[in-house]
């Protein structure tokens, strides 16, 4: 089971020139499992989905570090894959309260 959050700008109704996202959170882990999105600013009809393929613990935070993008949820092969490597956070006064010590 998942909880979903709609991310929109200005209004919840579809907008001709702005993207909208639905972020799926796994109820058990609290982690993002997928993100559905529209691509209205470039191609008004287009949409897609990102799946989180990998998480890593970085400086005490569990973060998604690999995503695969598909045009539709039932597509077998991704059209893009994004991998984040060598992720680091630098502590300063603004981050000290949220990062583990």
C-alpha positions in Angstrom: 0.0 0.0 0.0 1.1 3.5 -0.8 0.2 7.1 0.2 0.2 9.6 -2.7 1.0 13.3 -2.7 0.0 15.6 -5.6 2.5 18.3 -6.3 1.1 21.2 -8.3 1.7 24.9 -8.8 -1.0 27.4 -8.6 -4.0 25.0 -8.8 -4.8 21.3 -8.6 -6.5 21.2 -12.0 -4.3 20.4 -15.0 -2.5 23.4 -16.4 -1.4 23.8 -19.9 2.1 25.1 -19.2 3.1 23.5 -15.8 4.1 20.1 -14.8 2.3 18.2 -12.1 3.7 15.2 -10.1 2.1 12.4 -8.0 4.7 11.0 -5.5 4.0 7.5 -4.2 5.3 6.8 -0.6 5.5 3.2 0.6 3.5 3.1 3.8 5.8 0.6 5.5 9.1 2.2 4.8 8.0 5.8 4.3 10.3 6.0 1.2 9.4 7.2 -2.2 8.8 4.3 -4.5 7.7 6.1 -7.7 6.8 9.5 -9.1 4.3 10.1 -11.9 4.6 13.3 -13.8 3.3 15.3 -16.8 5.5 17.2 -19.3 3.1 19.9 -20.3 5.7 22.7 -20.7 7.4 20.9 -23.6 4.7 18.4 -24.9 1.3 19.0 -23.4 0.2 15.4 -23.8 3.3 13.7 -22.4 3.6 11.9 -19.1 5.8 9.4 -17.5 6.9 7.7 -14.3 10.1 7.4 -12.4 10.8 4.3 -10.3 13.3 4.3 -7.5 15.7 1.4 -8.2 18.2 1.9 -5.4 18.6 3.6 -2.0 21.8 4.3 -0.1 22.5 5.5 3.3 24.5 8.7 3.0 25.6 10.4 6.2 22.8 8.7 8.1 20.1 9.6 5.6 18.5 6.9 3.4 18.2 8.5 0.0 17.2 7.3 -3.5 20.3 7.2 -5.7 19.0 5.5 -8.8 15.9 6.1 -10.8 14.5 4.6 -14.1 12.1 6.6 -16.2 9.4 5.1 -18.3 6.7 6.7 -20.5 4.1 4.4 -18.9 3.9 2.4 -15.7 3.6 -0.9 -17.6 6.6 -0.3 -20.0 9.2 -3.0 -19.7 12.3 -1.0 -20.5 13.2 2.4 -19.1 13.8 5.3 -21.5 16.3 6.9 -19.1 18.2 5.9 -16.0 19.6 8.4 -13.6 22.3 7.5 -11.0 23.7 9.8 -8.4 27.1 8.9 -7.1 29.5 10.4 -4.6 26.7 12.3 -2.9 27.8 14.4 0.1 26.3 17.0 2.4 28.3 19.8 3.9 27.3 20.9 7.3 26.8 24.5 8.0 24.5 26.4 10.4 21.4 25.8 8.2 21.9 22.0 7.9 23.2 21.2 11.4 19.7 20.8 12.8 18.6 18.2 10.2 21.7 16.0 9.6 22.7 13.3 12.0 25.7 14.1 14.2 
